[in-house]
Every structure is written in C-alpha cells, then in structure tokens.
Amino acid sequence: MTQYLYVSEVGEVTASEEETQALACRLAAVLKAGDVLLLSGDLGAGKTTFVRGLAQGLGIDPAEVSSPTFTLVHEYRGGRLTLYHADLYRLDGAATGDLGLEEIGVKDGVLAIEWPDRLSHDMPGARVVTLETVGESTRRITIPSGSSGLPS
C-alpha cells in the first residue's frame, strides 16, 4: 500500500543533507515532463542538495549534480525524465529574458531553477520550493500544499 506525505504550507524540517535529498527524491516520484520548480533560499540553504535529491528520484546519479553557477544550465539525462538545472544567481532580470527557460524541459523533462527572484517574468504553473536555514544542517522546506502528494 502506498503511503503519501503531504507537505503543507508550514513546511517540513530536515536535519541533514541526506534528509533534504530524500524529501526531493519523494517529490521527483510525482513529477512529470514539463514541471518547473522554482527553488528559493539564501546562499547555502540547500538548493543544489535538493536538486541532487530530484536527480536521484528521477533515476539520475546524484553525484553528477553540481551548481551550474558558471554554465547557467546543466542537463542530466539517463533517468525517467531529463533534469534541467538552472542557476540564475549571477544574472539580473534583464539577462534572464533571453535564456529561453520556458522551452527547456517542456517535452522531456523537469526544470529546477535556483534564484528564481532573478527572473524577469513569471513562470506560469511553476511550483515554488522554499528552503530556509534553521540551523547548521537543519532546513525548513516548504512546498505549496496544492502541489505535492509525495509518495513516502
């Protein structure tokens, strides 16, 4: 029997990188082609760690995932869906309009965007995932309740 974990607006607290990855792995199980995740949080909040969990949940080696700060978008194939990982930290809003992020992942994958506050436009239908540092290795991760029936 499948059990479901419903992550509410209040958020779930993880106590380690492994727990953060496990939560993202469970979310990945319900993602479908064309899904967009906007990963919001301060430097060091665990956004790339969360993407490693998404990769694992999609059947991609999480060790392949690194922060795409200098290449802007990394593409990871070999899993159930392709994972596109964008990091907009070094861009301003004007520069993001030319990236074509709306087209990435629409047909065959999932797009995870770090630093979505840098976007110059809305991403309709995107899910906002907020990662908040609570302690040295503790994070509060919030996913809107309407977007996450996560298999546990």
DSSP file (Angstrom, degrees, kcal/mol; ACC not computed):
  #  RESIDUE AA STRUCTURE BP1 BP2  ACC     N-H-->O    O-->H-N    N-H-->O    O-->H-N    TCO  KAPPA ALPHA  PHI   PSI    X-CA   Y-CA   Z-CA
    1    1 A M              0   0    0      0, 0.0     2,-0.4     0, 0.0     0, 0.0   0.000 360.0 360.0 360.0 128.6    0.0    0.0    0.0
    2    2 A T        -     0   0    0    149,-0.0     2,-0.3   150,-0.0     0, 0.0  -0.625 360.0-155.5 -79.7 131.6    1.4    3.4   -1.0
    3    3 A Q        -     0   0    0     -2,-0.4   149,-1.7     2,-0.0     2,-0.4  -0.779   7.7-144.8-102.0 152.1    1.5    6.0    1.7
    4    4 A Y  E     -A  151   0A   0     -2,-0.3     2,-0.6   147,-0.2   145,-0.0  -0.952   5.3-153.6-121.5 139.0    1.5    9.7    1.0
    5    5 A L  E     -A  150   0A   0    145,-3.3   145,-2.2    -2,-0.4     2,-0.7  -0.944  12.7-155.4-105.6 123.5    3.3   12.5    2.7
    6    6 A Y  E     -A  149   0A   0     -2,-0.6     2,-0.5   143,-0.2   143,-0.1  -0.892   4.5-153.0-103.7 114.1    1.6   15.8    2.3
    7    7 A V        -     0   0    0    141,-0.8   140,-0.2    -2,-0.7   141,-0.2  -0.749  19.5-156.3 -86.6 124.5    3.9   18.8    2.7
    8    8 A S    >   -     0   0    0     -2,-0.5   135,-0.7     3,-0.1     3,-0.6  -0.290  34.2 -93.0 -96.2 179.3    2.0   21.8    3.8
    9    9 A E  T 3  S+     0   0    0      1,-0.2    -1,-0.1   133,-0.1     3,-0.1   0.756 122.8  64.5 -60.7 -24.6    2.5   25.5    3.6
   10   10 A V  T 3  S-     0   0    0      1,-0.1    -1,-0.2   133,-0.1     2,-0.1   0.881 104.1-137.8 -69.9 -37.6    4.1   25.2    7.0
   11   11 A G    <   -     0   0    0     -3,-0.6     2,-0.4   132,-0.2   131,-0.3  -0.195   5.3 -88.7 104.9 165.1    6.9   23.1    5.7
   12   12 A E  E     -B  141   0B   0    129,-2.9   129,-3.3    -2,-0.1     2,-0.5  -0.932  32.5-136.0-114.0 139.1    8.9   20.1    6.6
   13   13 A V  E     -B  140   0B   0     -2,-0.4     2,-0.4   127,-0.2   127,-0.2  -0.830  17.1-166.3 -98.1 129.1   12.1   20.3    8.6
   14   14 A T  E     -B  139   0B   0    125,-3.0   125,-2.6    -2,-0.5     3,-0.1  -0.905  11.6-158.6-112.5 145.2   15.1   18.2    7.6
   15   15 A A  S    S+     0   0    0     -2,-0.4     2,-0.3   123,-0.2   122,-0.1   0.391  70.8  18.4-104.3   1.5   18.0   17.6    9.9
   16   16 A S  S  > S-     0   0    0      1,-0.1     4,-2.1   123,-0.1     5,-0.2  -0.980  80.6-100.1-160.9 166.8   20.7   16.7    7.3
   17   17 A E  H  > S+     0   0    0     -2,-0.3     4,-2.7     1,-0.2     5,-0.2   0.883 121.7  56.8 -60.2 -37.7   21.6   16.9    3.6
   18   18 A E  H  > S+     0   0    0      1,-0.2     4,-2.3     2,-0.2    -1,-0.2   0.900 107.0  47.2 -62.2 -41.2   20.5   13.3    3.3
   19   19 A E  H  > S+     0   0    0      2,-0.2     4,-2.1     1,-0.2    -1,-0.2   0.878 111.0  51.9 -68.4 -37.2   17.1   14.1    4.6
   20   20 A T  H  X S+     0   0    0     -4,-2.1     4,-2.0     2,-0.2    -2,-0.2   0.932 111.8  46.7 -62.6 -45.5   16.8   17.1    2.3
   21   21 A Q  H  X S+     0   0    0     -4,-2.7     4,-2.4     1,-0.2    -2,-0.2   0.893 109.8  54.0 -62.8 -40.0   17.7   14.9   -0.7
   22   22 A A  H  X S+     0   0    0     -4,-2.3     4,-1.9     2,-0.2    -1,-0.2   0.887 107.4  50.2 -63.8 -39.1   15.2   12.2    0.5
   23   23 A L  H  X S+     0   0    0     -4,-2.1     4,-1.8     2,-0.2    -1,-0.2   0.932 112.8  46.3 -63.6 -45.2   12.4   14.8    0.5
   24   24 A A  H  X S+     0   0    0     -4,-2.0     4,-2.5     1,-0.2    -2,-0.2   0.866 108.5  56.9 -64.4 -36.2   13.3   15.9   -3.0
   25   25 A C  H  X S+     0   0    0     -4,-2.4     4,-1.0     1,-0.2    -1,-0.2   0.900 106.7  49.1 -61.5 -41.8   13.6   12.3   -4.1
   26   26 A R  H  < S+     0   0    0     -4,-1.9     4,-0.4     1,-0.2     3,-0.3   0.882 110.5  50.5 -66.4 -38.0   10.0   11.7   -3.0
   27   27 A L  H >< S+     0   0    0     -4,-1.8     3,-1.8     1,-0.2     4,-0.5   0.912 103.7  59.3 -63.9 -41.8    8.8   14.8   -4.8
   28   28 A A  H >< S+     0   0    0     -4,-2.5     3,-1.0     1,-0.3    -1,-0.2   0.803  92.4  68.9 -57.7 -29.8   10.6   13.6   -8.0
   29   29 A A  T 3< S+     0   0    0     -4,-1.0    -1,-0.3    -3,-0.3    -2,-0.2   0.757 106.2  38.7 -62.8 -24.0    8.4   10.5   -8.0
   30   30 A V  T <  S+     0   0    0     -3,-1.8    -1,-0.2    -4,-0.4    -2,-0.2   0.396  91.8 110.4-108.3   2.3    5.4   12.6   -8.8
   31   31 A L    <   -     0   0    0     -3,-1.0     2,-0.3    -4,-0.5    79,-0.1  -0.445  47.7-164.8 -76.7 152.1    6.9   15.0  -11.3
   32   32 A K    >   -     0   0    0     -2,-0.1     3,-2.2    77,-0.1    76,-0.1  -0.880  37.0 -68.4-132.0 165.3    6.1   14.8  -15.0
   33   33 A A  T 3  S+     0   0    0     -2,-0.3    77,-0.2     1,-0.3    73,-0.1  -0.259 120.2  28.3 -54.6 133.0    7.5   16.2  -18.1
   34   34 A G  T 3  S+     0   0    0     75,-3.4    -1,-0.3    71,-1.2    76,-0.2   0.276  83.6 139.6  97.3  -9.7    7.1   20.0  -18.3
   35   35 A D    <   -     0   0    0     -3,-2.2    76,-2.4    74,-0.3     2,-0.4  -0.435  35.5-158.8 -69.1 141.9    7.1   20.5  -14.5
   36   36 A V  E     -c  111   0B   0     89,-0.3    91,-2.8    74,-0.2     2,-0.5  -0.988   4.8-164.8-124.7 129.8    9.0   23.6  -13.3
   37   37 A L  E     -cd 112 127B   0     74,-3.1    76,-3.1    -2,-0.4     2,-0.7  -0.966   7.6-154.8-115.6 127.2   10.3   24.0   -9.8
   38   38 A L  E     -cd 113 128B   0     89,-3.2    91,-3.0    -2,-0.5     2,-0.8  -0.898  12.9-156.2-101.6 110.4   11.5   27.4   -8.5
   39   39 A L  E     -cd 114 129B   0     74,-3.0    76,-1.4    -2,-0.7     2,-0.4  -0.786  14.5-175.9 -96.4 110.6   14.0   26.9   -5.7
   40   40 A S  E     + d   0 130B   0     89,-3.0    91,-3.3    -2,-0.8     2,-0.2  -0.878  24.0 104.4-112.5 135.5   14.2   29.9   -3.4
   41   41 A G        -     0   0    0     -2,-0.4    91,-0.1    89,-0.2    74,-0.1  -0.863  62.6 -78.1 168.1 162.0   16.5   30.3   -0.5
   42   42 A D    >   -     0   0    0     89,-0.5     3,-2.0    -2,-0.2     5,-0.3  -0.134  68.0 -68.2 -68.7 169.2   19.6   32.1    0.7
   43   43 A L  T 3  S+     0   0    0      1,-0.3    -1,-0.2     2,-0.1     0, 0.0  -0.379 126.2  18.1 -55.1 133.7   23.2   31.0   -0.2
   44   44 A G  T 3  S+     0   0    0     -3,-0.1    -1,-0.3     1,-0.1    -2,-0.1   0.550  85.4 124.6  80.5   7.3   23.9   27.7    1.5
   45   45 A A  S <  S-     0   0    0     -3,-2.0    -2,-0.1    86,-0.1    87,-0.1   0.671  86.2 -99.8 -76.2 -15.3   20.2   26.9    2.1
   46   46 A G  S  > S+     0   0    0     -4,-0.2     4,-2.4    85,-0.1     5,-0.2   0.662  74.9 139.5 109.4  19.6   20.5   23.6    0.2
   47   47 A K  H  > S+     0   0    0     -5,-0.3     4,-1.9     2,-0.2     5,-0.1   0.929  79.8  43.1 -62.8 -46.1   19.1   24.3   -3.2
   48   48 A T  H  > S+     0   0    0      2,-0.2     4,-2.0     1,-0.2    -1,-0.2   0.875 112.3  54.4 -69.2 -35.6   21.7   22.2   -5.1
   49   49 A T  H  > S+     0   0    0      2,-0.2     4,-1.6     1,-0.2    -2,-0.2   0.911 107.2  51.5 -59.8 -42.1   21.3   19.5   -2.4
   50   50 A F  H  X S+     0   0    0     -4,-2.4     4,-2.0     1,-0.2    -2,-0.2   0.897 107.2  52.6 -61.7 -41.1   17.6   19.5   -3.2
   51   51 A V  H  X S+     0   0    0     -4,-1.9     4,-2.7     1,-0.2    -1,-0.2   0.864 103.8  57.2 -64.6 -35.6   18.4   19.1   -6.9
   52   52 A R  H  X S+     0   0    0     -4,-2.0     4,-2.4     1,-0.2    -1,-0.2   0.901 107.0  49.4 -60.0 -39.6   20.6   16.1   -6.1
   53   53 A G  H  X S+     0   0    0     -4,-1.6     4,-2.4     2,-0.2    -2,-0.2   0.886 108.7  51.8 -66.3 -39.3   17.6   14.5   -4.5
   54   54 A L  H  X S+     0   0    0     -4,-2.0     4,-1.5     2,-0.2    -2,-0.2   0.939 109.7  50.5 -59.8 -45.8   15.4   15.3   -7.5
   55   55 A A  H >X>S+     0   0    0     -4,-2.7     5,-3.0     1,-0.2     4,-0.5   0.939 110.3  49.0 -57.4 -48.6   18.1   13.6   -9.7
   56   56 A Q  H ><5S+     0   0    0     -4,-2.4     3,-1.3     1,-0.2    -1,-0.2   0.914 110.1  51.2 -58.3 -43.9   18.1   10.5   -7.5
   57   57 A G  H 3<5S+     0   0    0     -4,-2.4    -1,-0.2     1,-0.3    -2,-0.2   0.746 109.6  50.6 -67.2 -23.6   14.3   10.3   -7.6
   58   58 A L  H <<5S-     0   0    0     -4,-1.5    22,-3.3    -3,-0.5    23,-0.4   0.459 124.2-102.7 -90.9  -2.5   14.4   10.6  -11.4
   59   59 A G  T <<5S+     0   0    0     -3,-1.3     2,-0.4    -4,-0.5    -3,-0.2   0.721  79.9 130.3  88.7  23.0   16.9    7.8  -11.7
   60   60 A I  S   <S-     0   0    0     -5,-3.0    -1,-0.3    -6,-0.2    -2,-0.2  -0.878  70.4-100.3-109.0 141.5   19.9   10.0  -12.3
   61   61 A D    >   -     0   0    0     -2,-0.4     3,-1.8     1,-0.2     4,-0.3  -0.451  27.8-151.2 -61.4 115.4   23.2    9.7  -10.4
   62   62 A P  G >  S+     0   0    0      0, 0.0     3,-1.3     0, 0.0    -1,-0.2   0.749  91.0  70.7 -63.6 -22.0   23.0   12.5   -7.8
   63   63 A A  G 3  S+     0   0    0      1,-0.3    -2,-0.1   -11,-0.1   -11,-0.0   0.715  89.2  63.7 -66.5 -19.2   26.8   12.7   -7.8
   64   64 A E  G <  S+     0   0    0     -3,-1.8     2,-0.4   -12,-0.1    -1,-0.3   0.718  82.9  97.3 -74.5 -20.4   26.6   14.2  -11.3
   65   65 A V    <   +     0   0    0     -3,-1.3     2,-0.3    -4,-0.3   -13,-0.1  -0.552  46.1 159.2 -79.6 126.7   24.8   17.3  -10.0
   66   66 A S        -     0   0    0     -2,-0.4     8,-0.1   -15,-0.0    -2,-0.0  -0.917  51.7 -80.7-135.8 165.4   26.8   20.4   -9.3
   67   67 A S        -     0   0    0     -2,-0.3     3,-0.4     1,-0.1     2,-0.1  -0.525  34.2-150.9 -68.8 125.2   25.9   24.0   -9.0
   68   68 A P     >  +     0   0    0      0, 0.0     4,-2.2     0, 0.0     3,-0.4  -0.010  50.1 134.6 -87.1  33.2   25.6   25.4  -12.6
   69   69 A T  T  4 S+     0   0    0      1,-0.2    21,-0.2     2,-0.2    18,-0.0   0.837  77.2  33.1 -53.1 -39.5   26.6   28.9  -11.5
   70   70 A F  T  4 S+     0   0    0     -3,-0.4    -1,-0.2     1,-0.1     3,-0.0   0.679 125.3  40.7 -95.6 -17.3   29.1   29.5  -14.3
   71   71 A T  T  4 S-     0   0    0     -3,-0.4     2,-2.4    -4,-0.1    -2,-0.2   0.471  90.3-146.6-106.1  -4.0   27.3   27.5  -17.1
   72   72 A L  S  < S+     0   0    0     -4,-2.2    15,-2.2    15,-0.1     2,-0.4  -0.262  75.4  39.1  70.6 -50.6   23.8   28.7  -16.2
   73   73 A V  E     -E   86   0B   0     -2,-2.4     2,-0.4    13,-0.2    13,-0.2  -0.986  62.7-169.0-135.3 126.9   22.0   25.4  -17.1
   74   74 A H  E     -E   85   0B   0     11,-2.6    11,-2.8    -2,-0.4     2,-0.5  -0.868  11.8-150.8-105.9 147.0   23.1   21.8  -16.6
   75   75 A E  E     -E   84   0B   0     -2,-0.4     2,-0.5     9,-0.2     9,-0.2  -0.979   8.6-168.7-120.8 126.3   21.3   18.9  -18.3
   76   76 A Y  E     +E   83   0B   0      7,-2.9     7,-2.6    -2,-0.5     3,-0.2  -0.965  11.8 176.9-119.9 118.5   21.2   15.5  -16.7
   77   77 A R        +     0   0    0     -2,-0.5     3,-0.1     5,-0.2     5,-0.1  -0.597  44.7  73.6-111.8 173.3   19.9   12.6  -18.8
   78   78 A G  S    S+     0   0    0      1,-0.4     2,-0.1    -2,-0.2    -1,-0.1   0.383  79.2  90.7 105.3  -2.3   19.6    8.8  -18.2
   79   79 A G  S    S-     0   0    0      2,-0.3    -1,-0.4    -3,-0.2   -20,-0.3  -0.378  98.9 -76.5-110.1-168.6   16.6    8.8  -15.8
   80   80 A R  S    S+     0   0    0    -22,-3.3     2,-0.3    -2,-0.1   -21,-0.1   0.859 119.9   9.8 -57.4 -38.0   12.9    8.6  -16.1
   81   81 A L  S    S-     0   0    0    -23,-0.4    -2,-0.3    -5,-0.1     2,-0.3  -0.950  89.4-101.7-136.2 155.9   12.9   12.3  -17.2
   82   82 A T  E     - f   0 109B   0     26,-2.3    28,-2.6    -2,-0.3     2,-0.5  -0.601  34.6-142.9 -74.7 141.1   15.7   14.7  -18.2
   83   83 A L  E     -Ef  76 110B   0     -7,-2.6    -7,-2.9    -2,-0.3     2,-0.5  -0.944  11.9-165.6-110.0 123.2   16.5   17.1  -15.4
   84   84 A Y  E     -Ef  75 111B   0     26,-3.2    28,-3.2    -2,-0.5     2,-0.5  -0.934   5.5-166.9-107.2 128.7   17.5   20.7  -16.3
   85   85 A H  E     -Ef  74 112B   0    -11,-2.8   -11,-2.6    -2,-0.5     2,-0.4  -0.951   5.6-175.4-124.1 111.3   19.1   22.7  -13.5
   86   86 A A  E     -Ef  73 113B   0     26,-2.8    28,-3.4    -2,-0.5     2,-0.5  -0.864  10.5-165.1-109.7 140.7   19.4   26.4  -13.9
   87   87 A D  E     + f   0 114B   0    -15,-2.2     3,-0.3    -2,-0.4    28,-0.2  -0.966   8.4 177.7-125.3 112.9   21.2   28.8  -11.5
   88   88 A L    >   +     0   0    0     26,-2.0     3,-2.0    -2,-0.5    27,-0.1   0.239  44.9 115.5 -99.0  12.3   20.4   32.5  -12.1
   89   89 A Y  T 3  S+     0   0    0      1,-0.3    -1,-0.2   -17,-0.1    26,-0.1   0.854  78.7  44.2 -52.8 -43.0   22.5   33.8   -9.2
   90   90 A R  T 3  S+     0   0    0     -3,-0.3     2,-0.3   -21,-0.2    -1,-0.3   0.373 102.9  83.6 -87.9   5.4   24.9   35.8  -11.4
   91   91 A L    <   -     0   0    0     -3,-2.0     2,-0.2     2,-0.0    -3,-0.0  -0.738  65.7-140.5-108.3 155.9   22.2   37.2  -13.7
   92   92 A D    >>  -     0   0    0     -2,-0.3     4,-1.2     1,-0.0     3,-0.8  -0.665  39.5 -95.7-102.8 170.3   20.0   40.2  -13.4
   93   93 A G  H 3> S+     0   0    0      1,-0.3     4,-0.8    -2,-0.2    27,-0.4   0.833 121.5  57.0 -54.8 -38.1   16.4   40.2  -14.5
   94   94 A A  H >4 S+     0   0    0      1,-0.2     3,-0.5     2,-0.2     4,-0.3   0.880 105.9  50.5 -63.8 -37.3   17.1   41.7  -18.0
   95   95 A A  H X4 S+     0   0    0     -3,-0.8     3,-0.9     1,-0.2    -1,-0.2   0.776 100.6  62.7 -73.2 -26.3   19.5   38.9  -18.8
   96   96 A T  H >< S+     0   0    0     -4,-1.2     3,-1.4    22,-0.3     5,-0.4   0.751  87.4  71.9 -73.7 -21.8   17.1   36.0  -17.9
   97   97 A G  T << S+     0   0    0     -4,-0.8     3,-0.4    -3,-0.5    -1,-0.2   0.763  97.1  50.3 -64.0 -24.7   14.6   37.0  -20.5
   98   98 A D  T <  S+     0   0    0     -3,-0.9    -1,-0.3    -4,-0.3    -2,-0.2   0.414  87.0  85.3 -94.2   1.0   16.9   35.7  -23.3
   99   99 A L  S <  S-     0   0    0     -3,-1.4    -1,-0.2    -4,-0.2    -2,-0.1   0.754  84.9-136.9 -76.6 -23.6   17.6   32.3  -21.8
  100  100 A G    >>  +     0   0    0     -4,-0.4     3,-1.3    -3,-0.4     4,-0.9   0.838  44.3 157.4  71.6  32.1   14.5   30.6  -23.2
  101  101 A L  T 34  +     0   0    0     -5,-0.4     3,-0.3     1,-0.3    -1,-0.1   0.776  63.6  68.2 -62.3 -26.3   13.8   28.8  -19.9
  102  102 A E  T 34 S+     0   0    0      1,-0.2    -1,-0.3     3,-0.1     4,-0.1   0.816 102.0  46.2 -63.6 -29.1   10.1   28.4  -20.9
  103  103 A E  T X4 S+     0   0    0     -3,-1.3     3,-1.2     2,-0.1     4,-0.4   0.738  90.3  98.3 -85.4 -23.7   11.1   25.9  -23.6
  104  104 A I  T 3< S+     0   0    0     -4,-0.9     7,-0.1    -3,-0.3   -20,-0.1  -0.465  98.3   0.4 -69.4 130.9   13.5   23.9  -21.5
  105  105 A G  T 3> S+     0   0    0     -2,-0.2     4,-1.2     5,-0.1   -71,-1.2   0.409  91.0 122.2  79.3  -2.9   12.0   20.7  -20.2
  106  106 A V  T <4 S+     0   0    0     -3,-1.2    -2,-0.1     1,-0.2    -1,-0.1   0.875  84.7  24.3 -62.6 -37.2    8.6   21.2  -21.8
  107  107 A K  T  4 S+     0   0    0     -4,-0.4    -1,-0.2   -73,-0.1   -74,-0.1   0.863 138.7  11.1 -97.3 -40.2    8.7   18.0  -23.7
  108  108 A D  T  4 S+     0   0    0    -76,-0.1   -26,-2.3   -75,-0.1     2,-0.3   0.358 112.6  22.7-127.3   7.0   11.0   15.6  -21.9
  109  109 A G  E  <  - f   0  82B   0     -4,-1.2   -75,-3.4   -28,-0.2     2,-0.4  -0.857  65.8 -90.2-158.1-170.8   12.0   16.8  -18.6
  110  110 A V  E     - f   0  83B   0    -28,-2.6   -26,-3.2    -2,-0.3     2,-0.5  -0.920  29.8-147.4-116.4 139.2   11.8   18.8  -15.4
  111  111 A L  E     -cf  36  84B   0    -76,-2.4   -74,-3.1    -2,-0.4     2,-0.5  -0.949  10.2-170.7-112.8 122.1   13.3   22.2  -14.9
  112  112 A A  E     -cf  37  85B   0    -28,-3.2   -26,-2.8    -2,-0.5     2,-0.6  -0.961   8.6-164.8-111.1 122.5   14.7   23.3  -11.5
  113  113 A I  E     -cf  38  86B   0    -76,-3.1   -74,-3.0    -2,-0.5     2,-0.3  -0.931   5.1-156.7-115.1 118.0   15.6   27.0  -11.2
  114  114 A E  E    S+cf  39  87B   0    -28,-3.4   -26,-2.0    -2,-0.6   -74,-0.2  -0.700  79.6  18.7 -86.7 145.4   17.7   28.3   -8.4
  115  115 A W    >   +     0   0    0    -76,-1.4     3,-1.9    -2,-0.3    -1,-0.2   0.939  69.0 172.7  62.3  52.5   17.4   32.0   -7.6
  116  116 A P  G >   +     0   0    0      0, 0.0     3,-1.8     0, 0.0    -1,-0.1   0.660  66.2  79.3 -66.9 -14.2   14.0   32.5   -9.4
  117  117 A D  G 3  S+     0   0    0      1,-0.3   -24,-0.1     3,-0.0    -2,-0.1   0.685  85.1  63.7 -64.9 -14.8   13.8   36.0   -8.0
  118  118 A R  G <  S+     0   0    0     -3,-1.9   -22,-0.3   -26,-0.1    -1,-0.3   0.578  77.5 113.4 -83.1 -10.9   16.2   36.9  -10.8
  119  119 A L    <   -     0   0    0     -3,-1.8   -26,-0.2    -4,-0.2   -25,-0.1  -0.330  60.5-149.6 -63.3 142.5   13.6   36.0  -13.4
  120  120 A S  S    S+     0   0    0    -27,-0.4     2,-0.3   -28,-0.1    -1,-0.1   0.480  79.0  27.5 -89.3  -2.9   12.3   38.9  -15.5
  121  121 A H  S    S-     0   0    0    -28,-0.0     2,-0.1   -25,-0.0    -2,-0.0  -0.953  89.9 -88.7-151.5 164.1    8.9   37.3  -16.0
  122  122 A D        -     0   0    0     -2,-0.3    -2,-0.1     1,-0.0     0, 0.0  -0.382  24.1-142.2 -74.2 156.6    6.5   34.8  -14.3
  123  123 A M    >   -     0   0    0     -2,-0.1     3,-2.2     3,-0.1   -87,-0.1  -0.831  25.5-141.6-117.7  87.4    6.7   31.1  -15.0
  124  124 A P  T 3  S+     0   0    0      0, 0.0     3,-0.1     0, 0.0   -88,-0.0  -0.192  82.0  15.1 -54.2 135.4    3.0   30.1  -15.0
  125  125 A G  T 3  S+     0   0    0      1,-0.3   -89,-0.3   -90,-0.0     2,-0.1   0.377  91.1 140.6  83.7  -4.6    2.3   26.7  -13.4
  126  126 A A    <   -     0   0    0     -3,-2.2     2,-0.5   -91,-0.1    -1,-0.3  -0.396  49.3-130.5 -71.5 149.2    5.7   26.6  -11.6
  127  127 A R  E     -d   37   0B   0    -91,-2.8   -89,-3.2    -3,-0.1     2,-0.6  -0.874  15.6-139.3 -98.9 129.9    5.9   25.2   -8.1
  128  128 A V  E     -d   38   0B   0     -2,-0.5     2,-0.5   -91,-0.2   -89,-0.2  -0.801  16.2-169.5 -91.0 123.9    7.8   27.3   -5.6
  129  129 A V  E     -d   39   0B   0    -91,-3.0   -89,-3.0    -2,-0.6     2,-0.5  -0.968   7.7-159.9-112.6 118.7   10.0   25.4   -3.2
  130  130 A T  E     -dG  40 142B   0     12,-2.5    12,-2.7    -2,-0.5     2,-0.5  -0.876   4.9-166.2-105.2 128.0   11.4   27.5   -0.4
  131  131 A L  E     - G   0 141B   0    -91,-3.3   -89,-0.5    -2,-0.5     2,-0.4  -0.960   8.9-174.6-113.9 122.4   14.5   26.3    1.6
  132  132 A E  E     - G   0 140B   0      8,-2.5     8,-2.7    -2,-0.5     2,-0.5  -0.963  24.9-126.5-122.2 130.4   15.1   28.1    4.8
  133  133 A T  E     + G   0 139B   0     -2,-0.4     6,-0.2     6,-0.2     3,-0.1  -0.636  33.8 165.4 -75.5 123.1   18.2   27.6    7.0
  134  134 A V        -     0   0    0      4,-2.7     2,-0.2    -2,-0.5     5,-0.2   0.714  67.0 -13.6-106.5 -34.4   17.0   26.9   10.6
  135  135 A G  S    S-     0   0    0      3,-1.8    -1,-0.3     1,-0.0     0, 0.0  -0.839  93.4 -64.6-153.0-173.1   20.3   25.6   12.0
  136  136 A E  S    S+     0   0    0     -2,-0.2  -120,-0.0     1,-0.2  -121,-0.0   0.892 133.1   1.9 -52.7 -46.3   23.8   24.4   10.8
  137  137 A S  S    S+     0   0    0   -122,-0.1     2,-0.4  -121,-0.0    -1,-0.2   0.284 111.7 103.3-123.0   8.7   22.4   21.4    9.0
  138  138 A T        -     0   0    0   -123,-0.1    -4,-2.7  -125,-0.0    -3,-1.8  -0.794  45.6-178.4 -99.8 133.9   18.7   21.9    9.6
  139  139 A R  E     -BG  14 133B   0   -125,-2.6  -125,-3.0    -2,-0.4     2,-0.6  -0.967  23.9-144.1-130.2 145.3   16.4   23.2    6.9
  140  140 A R  E     -BG  13 132B   0     -8,-2.7    -8,-2.5    -2,-0.4     2,-0.5  -0.957  23.3-166.1-104.7 121.7   12.7   24.1    6.7
  141  141 A I  E     -BG  12 131B   0   -129,-3.3  -129,-2.9    -2,-0.6     2,-0.5  -0.942   1.8-166.3-115.2 123.2   11.5   23.2    3.2
  142  142 A T  E     + G   0 130B   0    -12,-2.7   -12,-2.5    -2,-0.5  -133,-0.1  -0.934  11.5 174.1-116.0 127.5    8.1   24.5    2.1
  143  143 A I        -     0   0    0   -135,-0.7  -132,-0.2    -2,-0.5   -14,-0.2  -1.000  45.8 -99.7-126.7 126.7    6.2   23.2   -1.0
  144  144 A P    >   -     0   0    0      0, 0.0     3,-2.3     0, 0.0     4,-0.2  -0.165  30.1-126.2 -50.1 135.6    2.7   24.6   -1.5
  145  145 A S  G >  S+     0   0    0      1,-0.3     3,-0.9     2,-0.2  -138,-0.1   0.764 105.2  62.3 -59.0 -28.2    0.1   22.1   -0.3
  146  146 A G  G 3  S+     0   0    0      1,-0.2    -1,-0.3     3,-0.0     3,-0.1   0.536 104.3  49.6 -74.5  -4.3   -1.7   22.0   -3.6
  147  147 A S  G <  S+     0   0    0     -3,-2.3     2,-0.3  -140,-0.2    -1,-0.2   0.319  97.7  65.7-118.4  10.0    1.3   20.7   -5.4
  148  148 A S    <   +     0   0    0     -3,-0.9     2,-0.9    -4,-0.2  -141,-0.8  -0.638  26.8 154.9-148.6  88.8    2.6   17.7   -3.5
  149  149 A G  E     -A    6   0A   0     -2,-0.3  -143,-0.2  -143,-0.1    -3,-0.0  -0.899  39.0-168.9 -96.3  99.5    1.2   14.4   -2.8
  150  150 A L  E     -A    5   0A   0   -145,-2.2  -145,-3.3    -2,-0.9     2,-0.2  -0.789  21.6-127.9-100.1 124.4    4.5   12.8   -2.3
  151  151 A P  E      A    4   0A   0      0, 0.0  -147,-0.2     0, 0.0  -122,-0.1  -0.485 360.0 360.0 -63.1 135.7    5.0    9.0   -2.0
  152  152 A S              0   0    0   -149,-1.7  -148,-0.1    -2,-0.2  -126,-0.1   0.427 360.0 360.0-101.5 360.0    7.0    8.2    1.1
